[in-house]
Amino acid sequence: MDSPAHDPVADGIDPAGARTLGAAQRAAIELLMVEYVHAIDQGDYERWPHFFTEDGHYQVTGRDNHARGWVAGMLLCDNRDMMIDRIYSLRQVNVWEPHTYRHVIGPTQILGTSSDGRVHAQTSYLCVRTMHDGEQKLFSTGRYLDEVVFEAGAAEPRALLARRTVISDSNQIDTLLVIPL
């Protein structure tokens, strides 16, 4: 099932805001996208929560669930502390078969801005999982639907995720989702 027609104006997003975004802000968003996937792919999981604001929201859900507006998903963290705890558990508590990810991301599309200054964007991704024995498999494909803010007081714009919804093309994950997408 494809997502229903998206009406940015009804969602409070001004599509014209995409045209007024400066080059430095666009570059900061692109850098955020690239550094995010590289930190995960390189196993530097402790960096992952710091791509988000303190009250950042991270959710993984399937395309069908998202299209229906269902809140249920595969994973939810509603602040940075929950993300830090998730990484601590990944490193210290959980028992899981070692594996790594390799992401390929598409260009980021700026959808617009909202009245609170958030930039709304989406980026397609695909993620290959490599198991400890070398087996590789296409693990997940989908898109990141993001709300991005800029750190106040920084000399150069630094983009942070206020909200990231990972919308997987499938509602199923073939194994436990341990590492963030």
C-alpha positions in Angstrom: 0.0 0.0 0.0 1.4 3.4 -1.0 1.2 6.4 1.3 -1.9 8.5 0.7 -1.4 11.8 -1.1 0.6 14.1 1.1 -0.9 17.6 1.7 2.0 19.6 3.2 -0.3 22.7 3.7 -2.8 20.6 5.8 0.1 19.3 7.9 1.2 22.9 8.6 4.2 22.7 6.2 4.9 25.6 3.9 6.4 24.2 0.7 7.7 27.7 -0.2 10.0 27.4 2.8 12.1 24.9 0.8 13.0 27.7 -1.7 14.0 30.2 1.1 16.4 27.8 2.8 19.9 29.1 2.5 22.9 27.2 1.0 24.6 26.8 4.4 21.4 25.3 6.0 21.0 22.9 3.1 24.7 21.9 3.4 24.2 21.3 7.2 21.2 19.1 6.5 23.2 17.1 3.9 26.1 16.7 6.3 23.7 15.5 9.1 22.3 12.8 6.7 25.7 11.6 5.7 27.3 11.6 9.2 24.2 9.8 10.6 24.5 6.8 8.3 28.3 6.7 8.5 28.3 6.6 12.3 25.9 3.6 12.3 27.8 1.8 9.5 31.1 2.3 11.3 29.7 0.9 14.5 30.1 4.2 16.3 26.6 3.8 17.9 27.3 6.1 20.8 27.3 9.1 18.3 23.8 8.1 17.1 21.7 9.9 19.9 23.7 13.1 19.5 22.3 13.6 16.0 19.0 14.4 17.8 17.8 17.2 20.0 17.4 16.4 23.8 13.7 15.8 23.2 14.3 14.2 19.8 11.9 11.5 18.6 12.9 8.4 16.7 10.5 5.8 15.4 10.7 2.9 13.0 7.5 1.9 11.4 6.2 0.2 8.2 4.8 1.9 5.1 1.3 0.4 5.6 1.2 1.5 9.3 2.4 5.0 8.4 -0.1 5.3 5.6 -3.0 4.4 7.9 -1.8 6.8 10.6 -1.2 4.0 13.0 1.2 4.8 15.9 2.3 1.2 16.3 5.8 0.6 15.0 8.8 -1.5 15.3 10.8 0.8 17.6 10.2 4.1 19.4 12.4 6.4 21.4 10.9 9.7 22.4 14.0 11.5 23.8 17.8 11.3 23.6 18.1 9.6 27.0 16.0 6.7 25.7 18.4 6.5 22.7 21.4 6.5 24.9 19.8 3.7 27.0 19.2 1.7 23.8 22.8 1.9 22.8 23.9 1.0 26.4 21.7 -2.1 26.1 23.0 -2.9 22.7 26.6 -2.8 24.0 26.1 -4.3 27.6 22.9 -6.2 28.0 21.4 -7.6 24.8 22.6 -10.8 23.3 22.5 -10.7 19.5 24.3 -12.2 16.6 27.0 -9.7 15.5 26.3 -7.9 12.3 26.9 -4.6 10.6 24.9 -2.3 8.3 25.9 -0.4 5.1 23.5 2.3 4.1 23.0 3.9 0.7 21.0 7.1 0.9 19.5 9.2 -1.9 19.4 13.0 -2.1 17.5 14.7 0.6 14.3 16.4 -0.6 13.3 19.5 1.4 9.5 19.4 1.7 9.1 22.8 3.4 9.2 24.5 6.7 6.7 24.8 9.6 5.8 27.9 11.6 8.1 26.8 14.4 11.1 26.9 12.0 11.5 23.2 11.5 12.6 22.0 8.2 10.7 19.0 6.9 12.6 16.6 4.7 12.7 13.1 3.3 15.6 10.9 2.2 15.4 7.4 0.7 17.6 4.7 2.1 18.5 1.1 1.6 20.4 -0.9 4.2 22.4 -4.1 3.6 23.1 -6.2 6.6 26.4 -8.2 6.8 26.5 -11.1 9.3 29.6 -12.2 11.2 30.0 -15.1 8.8 30.0 -12.7 5.8 26.5 -13.4 4.6 25.0 -10.2 3.1 21.3 -9.4 2.7 19.2 -6.5 1.8 17.8 -5.7 5.2 15.6 -2.7 4.8 14.6 -0.1 2.3 12.4 2.9 2.8 12.7 6.6 3.6 13.6 8.9 6.5 10.9 11.5 7.2 12.6 14.2 9.2 12.0 17.4 11.1 15.3 19.2 11.3 16.2 22.2 13.5 19.4 24.2 13.7 21.4 24.5 16.9 21.1 27.9 18.4 24.1 30.1 18.7 26.4 28.1 16.4 28.7 30.1 14.1 27.9 27.7 11.3 24.5 26.1 11.0 24.5 22.7 12.7 21.4 20.6 11.9 19.9 18.3 14.4 17.0 15.9 14.1 14.0 16.9 16.2 12.0 13.9 14.8 13.0 11.0 12.5 10.4 8.6 11.4 12.0 5.7 9.5 9.3 4.4 7.2 10.3 0.9 6.1 8.8 -0.3 2.8 7.9 -3.5 4.6 6.0 -3.9 7.9 8.3 -6.8 8.8 11.9 -7.1 9.9 13.3 -10.6 9.5 15.2 -10.5 12.7 15.4 -8.4 15.9 16.0 -4.7 15.1 19.1 -4.1 17.3 21.1 -1.4 15.5 19.3 1.8 14.6 18.4 2.3 11.0 
